[in-house]
Amino acid sequence: MIGPNVTLARPLPARTAPARSLEGLPARRATGGTPVANATLVGRADLTDQVARFRVRPDDGPRPSVAGQYFSLGLNIDGALVKRPYSNAAEAGAAELEFLIRRVPGGRFTPALWATSEGTPMSLGRATGVFTLLPEDDRTHLFISTGTGLAPILAMVNALHDRPDPPRAVVVHGVAHVAELAYRDRLTVLHAAGWIRYIPTISRPTEAPNAGWDGATGHATRALSGLFEDPGDPGTGRLDPGATVAYLCGNPGMIESAGAVLASHGVPPEAIVTERYWAEQPA
Ligand SMILES: Cc1cc2nc3c(=O)[nH]c(=O)nc-3n(C[C@H](O)[C@H](O)[C@H](O)COP(=O)(O)OP(=O)(O)OC[C@H]3O[C@@H](n4cnc5c(N)ncnc54)[C@H](O)[C@@H]3O)c2cc1C
């Protein structure tokens, strides 16, 4: 078991695989010859009863990917293979992938995922998606996420940090409760080193689980405006809208509102890169 808020995705020490039961999956191969169980859940850490980190090891070795991309994860649920996309938080090409997932009550996949434990065989697709860093971009990188939308952003931040001369970066992460601030340790270290400005913000500061929180409050979008205004955030200075690229990931409401705030401050549309985790339901 890995602890919450620990720097991610260094491979777990080799462990003896449990007796592999394919009980959870229908057959090694589905109709048409597509492999079904081709990966194993090797680690799980619950941050709260609704948010957890899952580490999945592909059975056939590391999968090529780019920071920010997602994979489909699949489980057999009531005799059918049910798959959902999840962003990889681990560094590209690592032996284990890491997923930060919220349990959606009444959902088809996540309640079944919550019933799994280490050793569960899973189906794993290939890396997909274009929510990735624009190449050779020296603009200030502004990352804005809600909840589990931090996963691909963490991968991007780590990839950016690996560059010889990484551009300046600001990471805004909005959650309801402090315990949902995944990867806080890693981001705090990067913040303390002076490379990123990490702004975790709590939307329900008066609730008991948030007692003692003395950081930013309100939704992620609220933290944005100050970054572009004179004299700007005390830790960041004023961001230049013409020299900023923004990456937004998570709930569709935040993406709409944050996109509007960025546009109102003059960030051009081509400098706003987004990944929506689900579609807003019509009222
Ligand atoms: C490219 C991509 C990457 C994704 N990466 C992640 C990730 O890294 N972590 C993660 O937790 N989720 C991620 N998702 C969402 C994920 O794929 C599932 O939609 C989610 O886990 C719900 O699946 P489910 O089968 O339990 O619910 P479903 O039965 O599919 O959906 C139930 C309802 O809940 C809505 N819904 C879906 N997700 C949420 C949510 N988080 N909060 C509230 N309502 C929701 C859906 O719109 C739907 O109406 C990603 C989605 C996309 C498109």
The ligand as an SDF file (V2000), in Angstrom:
LIG
                    3D

 53 58  0  0  0  0  0  0  0  0999 V2000
  -10.0170   11.9100  -21.4030 C   0  0  0  0  0  0  0  0  0  0  0  0
  -10.6100   11.5980  -20.0370 C   0  0  0  0  0  0  0  0  0  0  0  0
   -9.7680   11.3630  -18.9700 C   0  0  0  0  0  0  0  0  0  0  0  0
  -10.3120   11.1060  -17.7100 C   0  0  0  0  0  0  0  0  0  0  0  0
   -9.4810   10.9390  -16.6620 N   0  0  0  0  0  0  0  0  0  0  0  0
   -9.9940   10.7920  -15.4100 C   0  0  0  0  0  0  0  0  0  0  0  0
   -9.1270   10.7070  -14.2710 C   0  0  0  0  0  0  0  0  0  0  0  0
   -7.8910   10.7380  -14.3880 O   0  0  0  0  0  0  0  0  0  0  0  0
   -9.7050   10.5680  -13.0420 N   0  0  0  0  0  0  0  0  0  0  0  0
  -11.0720   10.5130  -12.8900 C   0  0  0  0  0  0  0  0  0  0  0  0
  -11.5520   10.4120  -11.7330 O   0  0  0  0  0  0  0  0  0  0  0  0
  -11.9030   10.5740  -13.9580 N   0  0  0  0  0  0  0  0  0  0  0  0
  -11.4110   10.6900  -15.2050 C   0  0  0  0  0  0  0  0  0  0  0  0
  -12.2420   10.7360  -16.2750 N   0  0  0  0  0  0  0  0  0  0  0  0
  -13.6820   10.4490  -16.0670 C   0  0  0  0  0  0  0  0  0  0  0  0
  -13.8720    8.9150  -16.1700 C   0  0  0  0  0  0  0  0  0  0  0  0
  -13.5480    8.4560  -17.4590 O   0  0  0  0  0  0  0  0  0  0  0  0
  -15.3200    8.4520  -15.8640 C   0  0  0  0  0  0  0  0  0  0  0  0
  -16.2310    9.2600  -16.5780 O   0  0  0  0  0  0  0  0  0  0  0  0
  -15.6490    8.5610  -14.3920 C   0  0  0  0  0  0  0  0  0  0  0  0
  -14.7050    7.8130  -13.6130 O   0  0  0  0  0  0  0  0  0  0  0  0
  -17.0670    8.0170  -14.0900 C   0  0  0  0  0  0  0  0  0  0  0  0
  -17.1700    6.6850  -14.5310 O   0  0  0  0  0  0  0  0  0  0  0  0
  -18.3630    5.7630  -14.0280 P   0  0  0  0  0  0  0  0  0  0  0  0
  -18.4880    4.6270  -14.9850 O   0  0  0  0  0  0  0  0  0  0  0  0
  -18.2340    5.4410  -12.5880 O   0  0  0  0  0  0  0  0  0  0  0  0
  -19.6380    6.7030  -14.1770 O   0  0  0  0  0  0  0  0  0  0  0  0
  -20.6120    6.7210  -15.4440 P   0  0  0  0  0  0  0  0  0  0  0  0
  -21.6410    5.6610  -15.2690 O   0  0  0  0  0  0  0  0  0  0  0  0
  -19.8360    6.7080  -16.7050 O   0  0  0  0  0  0  0  0  0  0  0  0
  -21.1640    8.1910  -15.3120 O   0  0  0  0  0  0  0  0  0  0  0  0
  -22.1220    8.6260  -14.3930 C   0  0  0  0  0  0  0  0  0  0  0  0
  -22.3210   10.1380  -14.5570 C   0  0  0  0  0  0  0  0  0  0  0  0
  -21.3300   10.8420  -13.8210 O   0  0  0  0  0  0  0  0  0  0  0  0
  -20.7490   11.8880  -14.6040 C   0  0  0  0  0  0  0  0  0  0  0  0
  -19.3470   11.9920  -14.1300 N   0  0  0  0  0  0  0  0  0  0  0  0
  -18.2580   11.3860  -14.6210 C   0  0  0  0  0  0  0  0  0  0  0  0
  -17.1660   11.6830  -13.8870 N   0  0  0  0  0  0  0  0  0  0  0  0
  -17.5990   12.4770  -12.8980 C   0  0  0  0  0  0  0  0  0  0  0  0
  -16.9510   13.1090  -11.7950 C   0  0  0  0  0  0  0  0  0  0  0  0
  -15.6250   12.9790  -11.5670 N   0  0  0  0  0  0  0  0  0  0  0  0
  -17.6990   13.8510  -10.9650 N   0  0  0  0  0  0  0  0  0  0  0  0
  -19.0170   13.9870  -11.1610 C   0  0  0  0  0  0  0  0  0  0  0  0
  -19.6920   13.4320  -12.1860 N   0  0  0  0  0  0  0  0  0  0  0  0
  -18.9950   12.6820  -13.0460 C   0  0  0  0  0  0  0  0  0  0  0  0
  -20.9230   11.4480  -16.0340 C   0  0  0  0  0  0  0  0  0  0  0  0
  -21.0680   12.5620  -16.8690 O   0  0  0  0  0  0  0  0  0  0  0  0
  -22.2300   10.6590  -15.9870 C   0  0  0  0  0  0  0  0  0  0  0  0
  -23.3160   11.5040  -16.1430 O   0  0  0  0  0  0  0  0  0  0  0  0
  -11.7190   11.0250  -17.5360 C   0  0  0  0  0  0  0  0  0  0  0  0
  -12.5620   11.2370  -18.6490 C   0  0  0  0  0  0  0  0  0  0  0  0
  -12.0080   11.5420  -19.8670 C   0  0  0  0  0  0  0  0  0  0  0  0
  -12.9540   11.8020  -21.0140 C   0  0  0  0  0  0  0  0  0  0  0  0
  1  2  1  0
  2  3  1  0
  2 52  2  0
  3  4  2  0
  4  5  1  0
  4 50  1  0
  5  6  2  0
  6  7  1  0
  6 13  1  0
  7  8  2  0
  7  9  1  0
  9 10  1  0
 10 11  2  0
 10 12  1  0
 12 13  2  0
 13 14  1  0
 14 15  1  0
 14 50  1  0
 15 16  1  0
 16 17  1  0
 16 18  1  0
 18 19  1  0
 18 20  1  0
 20 21  1  0
 20 22  1  0
 22 23  1  0
 23 24  1  0
 24 25  2  0
 24 26  1  0
 24 27  1  0
 27 28  1  0
 28 29  2  0
 28 30  1  0
 28 31  1  0
 31 32  1  0
 32 33  1  0
 33 34  1  0
 33 48  1  0
 34 35  1  0
 35 36  1  0
 35 46  1  0
 36 37  1  0
 36 45  1  0
 37 38  2  0
 38 39  1  0
 39 40  1  0
 39 45  2  0
 40 41  1  0
 40 42  2  0
 42 43  1  0
 43 44  2  0
 44 45  1  0
 46 47  1  0
 46 48  1  0
 48 49  1  0
 50 51  2  0
 51 52  1  0
 52 53  1  0
M  END
$$$$
